[in-house]
């Protein structure tokens, strides 16, 4: 999904739906997230917004409408 931030920049969120539930967001919705940011020449992306299947890392999440998708 692509988010528009408060500063008008956009950010790609690569949420792995093989490891976490799909987040039912729509245009204009707001959400919170925790993940790993990786810069690239196009501005970067956030991934690792799911639990760690190996249990080694804290993992990330997306919070939308009081539900946490991890």
Buried (B, 14 or more C-beta within 10 A) or exposed (E): BEBEEEEEEEBBBEBEEEBBEEBEBEEEEEBEBBBEEEEEEEEEBBBBBBBEEEEEEEBBBBBBEEEEBB
